């Protein structure tokens, strides 16, 4: 690799952190919402599996 | 199409599409990275640094595409007052901010070795920074207004006003004299990039677009669940209040 290899690695590492972080935040949010919904009584709305 | 605009139908469809989208974008991303790092040649002037292009350019396209998706959803909110349009718009903003951040950060990391500077206030870089700030403003607006319908309308207006920035970002390199290079893929006369670099770029762009769409489906699903949770919490609170009143009446 060239002398600029660190710039390439840093670019991909930042991309992984930003996009991976967004994906992780969405997954954690989903788990929290499902858990909170399970604690409350159903309002008779159709709930898909 | 309208059948899936019903939240319950959307959740059913999302349950099918999300795993498929995740697998497909994972496979394409693996292929795209392999092509970008092991098949695509180094540039004769930029050397290995050109490999930053395979994440920087798709991130820039997605930063604009995401605002386009939000603008379409904003029309759905303002014209048809559809609750799913609100949810889709709110779900897209953090993803758009993430891709715009990736575009800015990778551009800066590409600019330092090639231009000798991390940043210049040229029209392209500045208009993308404005886009990033608008994404943050939109996220802040959603958080500042508690009532979802009011927040949705305010965000929809801001989104449509902000859409003015999209052609400015796209054509800034043609309208002004910028350090940033002009368009080399979507331009009159066809791409100027050699096929050995264009194909890995298109595979990466497809993979990241699929990833964006999958994440957007997941985030929209979360918004629908959040509204369902809010409704259930209100109903539970009202039921508790009614029970307290009944108990108080019986005691008297």
Interface residues (C-beta under 8 A of the other chain):
Chain A: X1 X2 X4 X5 X7 X8 X10 X11 X12 X14 X15 X18 X19 X21 X22 X23 X25 X26 X27 X29 X30 X33 X34 X36 X37 X40 X41 X42 X43 X45 X46 X47 X48 X49
Chain B: X8 X11 X12 X15 X42 X47 X48 X49 X51 X52 X55 X56 X59 X94 X95 X98 X99 X101 X102 X105 X106 X109 X110 X112 X113 X208 X211 X215 X218 X219 X221 X222 X225 X226 X228 X229 X231 X232 X233 X235 X236
